Amino acid sequence: MQSDEILAWIQMSIDIEKRGRIFYEECLKHAREQRSAELFGFLIEEEKYHEKVLKELLDKKSDNDPRRVQAALQKYNKLGIEQPMFEKADLDAITGKNALVMEMFNKSADQERKGINLYVDLEERNSDPEIKAFFHDIAMQEVVHKRKITSLGMSLFGMEEEEEPNTAASIEKELKANKIVFREIPMLAKDGEFKPRDIIADKGETVVLKITSVGEPAGFRAINFGLNEYIRADKEFVIKFIADTAGEFEYFSNVPCSKGNGKMRGKIIIKGENEPDEEL
């Protein structure tokens, strides 16, 4: 990720944390139970802290140059990034006349769940070790927040749930479940064959094929993954699919090729093990 884009993502995170603080301040206003008030007070302070350290990170990565920060903000605005969290509709749901306490907890837990996904994604997008570690740490904190909200919410409504211990191992396990691992593979359809012929990935990965068909159109048919694509000549075409089943599967071009379609095929090789069928 380019440095100015990194600054843009940090800027987006600052904005999200600020909106989160406002959201939880509204929740606090509507809290009628002492434990709820304490929880939302805690979340407000957490959002303030995140906003502070994000601003410090932005200053550090921009070399304390306000012009670079301004350029990052402009870049952020040009990206047209849709805010994934703390939208107006979420705020309206907890401030309206018919707002329910349960809705307040449900919305809060949902925001933290989105936060986990966001910061895991930002960690994956970045190559800077410091920024990766920073977003990883925030994602871990979001897991703790979500657990606290869920546990207290359920107990308030008479649905006792034992709060999961916030050990590093259990948090890492939950983060791992939220990670989407991408396998990006550039390919050529050229001279009557695909290069490379074999598409190799690990089970669970999202495979991103970037195929360019040189000189003439081609097709990409993989029955096992429900793929049947037409690839225009001399333009990169992106195909995504989830490698959810281990094994070897054939793919081929079903668009006539000037050199014949004999070699316009290959294998999708997914490494890993499949779960055994559940016995009835």
N, C-alpha and C positions, 0 to 999 in steps of 0.2 A: 504494500500500500504506500502511495506517495506521501511525503511528509505533510503537504498541505491538506490532503484528504484525512490523514491521521488527526490533524488539528480540528478538522471539520467534525469528525466523529466525537472527539472530546467535547467540542462545543455542544453537540447534540445531547450528550450525556449530562452536561451541566444544566441544560434546559429541562431535561426530564427530571432530574433531581429537584430542581426548583418547583416544577409542577407537582411532584410528589409531595413536597413539603406543604404546598397549598392544599392538596387533596386531604392529607392527614390532619391538617389544622381544621378542615371542615368536619372530618370524622370526629375529632375531639369535641367540637362544639355540640355534636349530637350524641356523644357518649353519656349514658345515664348510669353506668355501672362503674365502680371504682377501678376494677381491673381493666376495663376497656379504656378508661381515661389514661391509665398508666401505660397501656400498650401503645396507644396512639401518640402519647407524649414521647415515648421512646422512639417511635418511628420518625417523628418530626425531627428529633435530634440527630438520628441517623442520616436523614436526607440532608440536613444542614452540614453534617460532617462530610458526606460524599461530595456535596457541591463545593465545599472548601478545598478538599484535596484535588478535585478535578480542575479547579481553577489554578491551583499550584502546578499541576501537571501541564496544563495549557501554557502557563507562563514559562515553565522550564523548557518545554519542547519548542517554544517559539523564540527561545533565547531572550525572553523578557522584551521582545520587540513588539510594541503595540500595533505596528503596521502589519506584522505577520498575523497577529491575532485578528485584526480587522479583515485581512485577506481570507483567513480561515472562516470567519463569519460569513463573508460574501460567498465563499466556496460552498459552505453549508447551505445557504439559502438557494444557490443555483442547483444544488443536488436535488432539491425538491423532495427531501426525505420526509416520509409520512411518519408522524410521531406514533409509535406503537403503544404508548402508555399515557395514562392520566389525561384522557381526552375529555372534551366538554361533556359528552354524553355520560361519562363515568361520574363526573362531578354532579351533573344534574340528577343522577339516579339516587344520590345520597343527600341531596339538599331539597328535593321537592316535598310538597305537603304530605304525600303518601309514602315517603321514604321509610323503609323498614330497616331495623337494626341488622337483620340477617343479610339484607342487600349490601349494607355497609361493609360487613365482614367478607362477603363473597367477592365484592368488587376489589377490596384491599388484597385478598389472597390472589386474585386473578392478576392484579398489577404486578405483584411480586413474582408471579410465575412468568409473566412477560419479561420482567427485568432479568430473570435468570437466563432466559433464551437470548435476550439482547446482548448481555455481557459475555455469554459463552460465544456468541457469534462474533463479537468484536475481538475477543481473544484469538479466535481462529483466523480472523482477517489480518491480524497484525504479525509482523516478523520481528519487531523491536522487543527484545526480551523483557525490558522494564515495563513496557505498556502491556504485554501479554500477562505478566505477573500481576499488574495492577488490576486489569479487568477480571482476571481469575479471582482475585481476592474479593472484589465487589460482588461477583457472582455467588461466591460462597456466603457472603453476608446476606444476599437476597434469599438464599435457601433458608437461613436461620429466621429471617423475617417471616417468610411464608409459613414456616412451621409454627411460629408463635401465634400468628393470626388464625391459622386453621385450628390449632389446639384450643385456644381460648374461645373462639367462635363456637366450636362444637360443644364445649363444656357449658357455655352460657345457655345453650338451647337444649340442655339435658342429654346430649349425646357424648358421653364420656369417651375420650380418646387419649391414650397415653402418648404424651409428646415424645417423639423420637429423640434419643440423646444426640446432641450436636457434636459428635466426634468428627475429627477431620476425615476419617475413613468413610463414615456414613454420608457426609456432605459431598465428598468427592464422588461417591457412588451415584448420588442423585444428579450431580453435574454431568457425569459421564452419560447418563441416560438422556440428557438434553442436548448432547453434542451431535451435530450432523457432520459427518466426515465426507468431504468431497474428493472424488478421484477424477481429476481432469485429464483427458486423453485427446491430444490432437491427432487427426487422421487425414489421410489423403485417399481419394478415389481417383486413381490415375493409371493409365495404360492397361485398363482392363482388370485391375485388382485393387483391393484395399490395403493400405499400408499404415500401421501394422495390421496384420490379419487377425491376430488374437487380441482380444480385449480382456485384460486381467485386472480383477479387483477383489477386495475382501468382502465377505458377507456383511451386510449392514451399511456399506458405503453408498452414497449417492454418486452415481457415475455421470460425468458430464463429458459427452463426446463432442468435439469440435471438428466437424468434417467439412473438407473442401473438395469438391469434385472438379477436377481440372479438365477444361475443354468441352465437357458435355455433362448433362444431368445424370444423376444416379438415384438409386433408391436404397432404403435401409429397412429391412423387414426382419424383426426378431419376434417370432410368434409367442415365445414363452414370457416375454415382457410387454406384450401388447403394442409393439412398435411397428408402424407402417408409414414411413416418412418419404417424402419426395425432396431431393436435394438439387437445387438449381446449380447450373454450371458457374464455376469461378466465384462463388460466394460462400463464405463460412456459414455452416448450418449447425445449430446447437441442439443436441438431443440429450435429455436427462431421464434417468431411470434409477430405481432403487435396486441394488443387488441384494434382494431379500432371500434368495434361495441358492444354496451352494450347489455346484455342479458345472457341467459343460453344456452350453446351448448354442445352436447354430444361428447365424444371421446371414442374410444374403441381400443382393440388390435385385429388385423385381422390375427395374427399369432397363430396357434394352441398351446394351453397350456396343459401340462400334467394333470392339475387339472380342465380342462375345461375353457371355455372363459366366463362363466356366470357372473363372477365378474370382468373380465378384462375390465372394463369400468368406466366412471365417467363423471363429468361435468366441463366445463370451464365456470366460472361465472365472467362476466365482469360488474363491478359496474359503474354507471354513466348514463347519458341520451344521447340518439341519437338526432341528429338534425331533426326537422320536415321536411318532404318532401316538396320541393319547389313547390308552386302552379303555374300551367301554366296560 
